[in-house]
């Protein structure tokens, strides 16, 4: 048997990380492609993460270069399994004590859309793209993400295929709604043994009874959002929505909050915010019911749209009969606010995988190539967390010494400073180090990864 050939080593710790995947690639060209793709994704985003951009070639005119064609073959035609690569990525996370999911975290479910022209790309169609807030031509994917107050990373992603791609449309057995895909992603997380306190998602999932019922039947807790317009059946004159319950709840002011409970949310940058939570007791909801509804806001008097949450949960209230009978651990208002607050991680994740790692920059059409690109983006994202667990604190806090670049003209310096601010690069970098182009470690991305969401504490009424 001939000796297994080694691919050209990737920079620094990225080589150690890549070696954990080597046995999943049967050819040296595949192992080299994996390293080259991750290296390109982790570079700064002055260029799009297209195939030409990943190998530092010119757009369009450089597409026929051998190095571009080689990476194109690796992504579209080469024989490697993206599912196996993603499983290995998750194995690395589960092996790390610092990154391993804990039962205090949340499983965040969300979908995102990427605008794409034409009609030949797999899964493309005119559909609602949530991040654009309108209907446009594009590709939508549903993803699961694990998060706690310190760490967050993607688990799985599945494309949503519009009904127009299927013979018979929605009646075709192969058609899956976004809600069905979301349910499958939750089950995949459970089958892997991923621990989480509850499933967290926005009102698209919170208002769907079938999705909630599937979680109830599986014994999975959830904290989901509701639209402000959400209502339930009620007699005329009775409370019929969370907003009505909030408007009639006793509130005199912070010193006499009445039915409202103060929740202080503390953030990583040191500032604190006072929020207020109300347990809705009306219709099908209440602490002694199987379903609970909460209104959480910064101002119980005006209920501002941007800082008011309407939540629905199956987590029982502490001290209730439901808590005694339910297999789910009880959660007070502070815990519910904490759990739903973790959903902000998915928005932060989108900023990094889309703006920095090039989630939507692929220029391929096949389903297999798109899935592979997404998998490799997730691998690059995971590397940024993985490498922090291996570097001593003193080394991690000190930048790597590399030769300084020539001093650019003033106009270029200003443009670079503005670009660094937009990308969330490390603000403490010494001039000329160009951290976006160093990979030992990936300081540029890690610096932005460390901005965590809030935690919540109870404020007793005075």
N, C-alpha and C positions, 0 to 999 in steps of 0.2 A: 504494500500500500504506500502510495506517495505521501510525502509530508504535506500537511495542510498549509497552504500559503497564507501569509499574514498580509492584511491590507495596510496601506500607508497609515501610520498612526495619526490619530486626531490630536489637536492641541490639548495639553494638560490633562485635567481630570476627565475631559470628554472621552479620552481614549479608554480609561478605566470603565466608564459608563458604557461605552460601545461594546466592550468585550463581553459584557453580560448578555448581549444579544447575538454574539457571533455564531453560536450553534444553531440559530434559527435560519441562517443563510448558508446555502449549500455551495456557493461559489464566491471566490475572492472578489469578483466584481460587485456582487451584492453587498458584501461587507464594506467595500470601499464606498459604494453608493450610499449606504446608511450613514457613514461618517461624513461624507461630503454634504449630504442633505441637511443633517443636523447642524453642521458647521455654518452652512449658508443661512439657515433659519435663525441662528443665534447671533449673527452679525447685526449691526445697526440697520435701521429701516430707512436709510437714505434712499434705498432702492426697494422696489417691490420684490416680494419673494417668489417671483416667477422662475421658471427653469433657467432662463438666461441670467437673471439677477443672482440666483444662488451660486453660480460659478463665475460671477463677475464678468459676464460677457455682455456685449451690446444687445439691446432689444432688437428684435426683427432681423437685423443683418447678421447677428451672431447666432441665430437659431440653428444654423446648419453646421456649426463647429462640432468637432468630435466630442468634446467634453459636455456640450449641451445635449447632443443626441444620446450620449451614454447615460446621462441622468434621466432623459426622457424614457429610455428603454427600461431603466431601473424602476421608474414609477409606474409605467403602463404595461409593460410586457414581461418583465422578469418574474421568475417563479418563486415568490416568497409569500408568506401568509400574514396579512395585516392583523388578523385576529390573534394569531400566536404572538406577534410582537406586542400587541396591546396587553395581552395576558402577562407577558414577561415584565412589562412596565409596571403593572399593578403588583406583581410579585415583589419587585424591588421596594415599592412603597410599603407593602405589608410587612416586609422583613425589618424595616427601620423602626426602632422604638420611638424616634422623634416624629416620624411621619405617619405611623400606623393609625388608621381611623379608630377613634374612641367612641364610646356609647353616648358621650355628651355632644357629639357633632350632629350635623344635619345633612340629609341627602337633598340637594337642591335640584329640582327639575325645571328646565326652561327650554325654549326654542329660539333660534335666531335665523335670520334670513340674509342671504348675500345676493346682491343684484348681479345677474348674468344675462348677457345678450344672446340672441339666437334661440333656437329650439331643438338643437341636436344634443346638447349637454344632458347627461343623465339627471333625472329628477327636476329639471327646469320647467317652469310654467308661470303663468300670471297668477299670483297669489299674494296674500297679505304678508308683507315683510315687516315684522314687529319693530326692528331697529330703525327702519325708515318711516314707520307709521303710515304706510299707504300700500296699495296694491301695485305691484310692479313685476317685471319678469325677473325671476331669480330662483335660487335653491334654498330650501328651508331644512334645517336639521334640528333634531330634538336631542338634548344631552342631559347627562346626570353628572353632578359635581358634589364631592364631599367637602365639607367645610366645618371648622370650628373657629374660635377666636384667633388662632395663631396660624393655621395652615389651610390651604384649599387647593384642590386640583381636580381635573376632569377624570371621570371614570369611563363612561361609554358615550358614544355618539351614533345616532342613526339618522339617515336622510329620510325626509318625508317625500313620498312620491305622489304627485297630484293624480286625481282620478282619471284625468285625460290620458294618462299613459297606459291605462288598463282597458282591455276590451270589456265593454259593459259598464265601465265607470266604477262607481262606488259599489255596485252589486258584485263585482269581481271578488272572489275569495282572497286574492292576493293583495287587495287594497287595505291599507292600514291608516287609520286616523292618527293624528298627532297624540291624541289621548291614549289610544291603544299602544302606540310606541312608548309613551311615557310609562304606562303600566308595566310593559316588558322590561324597561330599563330598571325599574324598582325591583322587579323580581330577579334580574341578573345580579344586582348589588347584594340582595339577600342570599342568593345561592353562592356567591363568593365568600360569604361570611363578613361582609362589610358592616361594621357596627355604626348605628346612628340612632339618635333620639327620636327623630321624626322626619317625615318627608315635608319639604317646604317648597311652595310654588305660588305663582301669582293667580289672579282671579280666573284666568282661562281654565285652570285645573280646579280651582276651589268651587266653582259654580257647577261643575259637571258631577251629577249624582252617581253616574256609572263609575267614574274614576274613584270617587270617594268610597263607593261601595266595595270596589275591588281591594282597596287598602284595608277597609274594615274586615273583610272576609279573611284577609291574610294576616290579621292581627298586627298591622303596622300603624303606628301613630302618625298624625299629620297636623301641620299648622299651615293652612292655606288662606289666601286672600279672597275677599269678595268685592264685587263692584259696589260703589256707593248706592246704586239703584237696586241692589238686591232686596227682594221682598219675599214674604211667605204668606200663605193663606191666613186671613184673619177677619174677624167681624169688623164692621164699620165702627170706628171709634177706638179700636184696640191698636196697640203698637204692631206695625207690620214690617218694620225694617230696622237695621242697626242704627241708621241715622235718626230715625224717630226716637229710638230708645235713648240715644245720646242727648237729644234735644230736651227730653222730659226728665232726664236724670238730675238729681239735686246737685247744684254747683253754685257756691257763693264766691269762691276764690281759692287761691292756694292755701290759705290758712284754714278755710272751711270747705274742703273738697267734696263733702257729701258722699255720693255713691262712687266717686272716682278715687282710684288708688295711685299715688305718686310713684313713678319709676324713674330713677336717675340713670341715664345712659352715659357711660364714660368711654371716651375714644382714645385711640393710640397716641394722638398728638397731645393729649393731656387735657383737652377741654371736656366739659360735661354739659349735658342737656337734661332738662326736666321734661319728662313726658308724663301723660296721665292715661290710665287704663280703666275701662269700665266692663264689668261682667254683665252681659245682656241677659235679663230674665224675662223672656217673652216668647210666645209662639212655641216652636220646638226646642228652644234653647234654654239652658239653665245649668247651674252647678250640679243639680241632681238628675240631669238628663244625659243621654248618651252623646249628645252633641252640645257643644258650647260655642258661644259667639262673643267676641270681644271687640270693642272699639278702642283704638290706641291713637292718641293725638298729642300734639304739643299745646293745643288750646281748646279745651272743652267748650268754650263759649262760641267760637267761630268755626271750629272744625276745618282748618285749612286743608285744601285738597292734597297738596304735595306732602304734608306731614300728618296725614290721618290714615290709619290702617283699619279695615274691617276684616276680622279674622274669623275663621271657622276651624274647630279642632275636635278631635275625638279623645284627646288626653283628658282624663277625669280630674275634677277639682279635688284638692287635698281635703281629707276628712269626710268626703261624701260617700254614700252607699255605692256609687259607681266606682269609686276608687277601690273599695273593698272587693268588688266583683270583677273589675276589669284586669286583664293581664298586663295592661299598659301602666307604667309608673305615673303617678299623679303629677300635675304641673300647675303651679300657681301663675298669677298674672305676670310676674317678673320673668318666669321661665318661658312663657309663651312669647313675650316681647323679645327675649334673648334669642330664641330659636328663629323667629321670623326675621330678626335683624341680620342673621347670617346669610339671608338671601342676597344681600348686597354684594357678596363675594362673586356671584355669577356675573354681575355687571363689571366688576374689576377684572375678572377673568377674560371677558370679551375684549376689554381694552388691550390686554397683553397678547392674547392669541391672535387677534385681528390686526391691531395696529403695529405690533412689534414682531410677531412671529409669522404673519402672513397667512392667516387662516383662509381667507377668501382670494388669495392671489394665484391660485392654481389656474393653469391654462390647459387643462385636459378635459376630456369629455366623458370618458367611460366611468361607470360606477366604481369599478375596481381601483382606478387611478385616483379618483376623488377620495375614496375611503382611505387609501394608503397615505395620501397627503395629510388628511386629518390625523391619522395615527402618528405620523412622524412629527406633526406639530405638537401633539400631546406628549410625545417622547422628549422633545426639546423643552417643553414646559416643565416636565417632571425632572429633567436634569438640573434645572435651576434650584429646585428644592433638594434633590438628592445630594448635590455636591456640598451644600451647606452643612450636612451632617458629618462630613469627612474632614473638614478643615478646622484646625484648632482656632479658638476665638482670637488669639493674638494674630494669627495669619489672616483670618477672615477680615479683621478690621483694618489690616494694612494693605494698601494697593500694591499690585505687582509692579515691579520696576521695569519699565521698558524704555528704550531710547526716545527722547523727546522729538517731536516732529518740528519742522521749521515753523517759525512764527507766521501765521497767516495775516493777510491785510485786515484792517479794522472791520471792514464790511463783512468779510467772511467769518471773523470771530463772532460778530453779533448774530449772524445767521446760525452758526453752530450752537451758540448759547440758547437761542430761541428753540432750535430743534431739540436740544437736550432737555429743555424744560417740558416740551410737549411729549417727549418719549418717557419721561420719568426717570432719567438717568441719574446716577449718583452725583449729588450736588457737591460732594466733598472731593471730587477728583482733581488732582493737580493739573494745571494747564499743560496741554500737549500730550496727555496720556491717551486720549481717544478711547475711552473705556468701551465704547460700543464695538470696537474691533478686537477686544481681548476676550479670551475664553478661559482664562485661568485665574479665578473662576469667572462665572458669568455675572460680574458685579452689576452691570447695567440693568439686567432684568431682576436680579435678586433685590437690588435697592428698592425697586417699585413693588416687589412682592411683599415686602415687610410692612406695608401700610395696612394695618388690620382694621376691621370694622369695630363696632362698639360692643361693650358688655353692659349688662343692666343690673341695677341694684334697687331694692325696695326703699322708698322714702316714706317713713311713717307720717301720717297726717298730724299736724301740730294742733 
